[in-house]
Amino acid sequence: MNLDDEILRLITEREISDQAVLQELLEAEGQAPSQSTLSRRLKKLGVQKVGGRYQRISSVEPPTVTAERQRIRIIEAPPNMLVVRTAPGYAPALAAALDREPEVPGLAGTVAGDDTIFVAVTDPSRLREVRSVVERLMLLSA
């Protein structure tokens, strides 16, 4: 069983209130993640402490951003770059959605932080076209 599956199994079967306890349980199951790796995996899986115990509170699907719409900016950085500023935590999901979008001609790839995405475009003449796809994904365009 991989680390993510093991984490989800343990938090479902037991009431775990501390990351150190979860880390010990994982080690007993043959997994040995560092504390920082465990924290990143919990975040990726949508696991948070609720009511004093770890629970999965969200799916790993990209979050909807309608409530955060006003906090999103797309800045063109010619000749072949877009900078997308989002609310904290939204950039990785949007970048993944953009990278998976099949109809983005000219997209070289994305690099995402917590609230910023750099979008590289292979052909500068397609910068506006890629921007339109980003806007569509962000629900900014009508």
Disulfide bonds with the S-S distance in Angstrom:
none
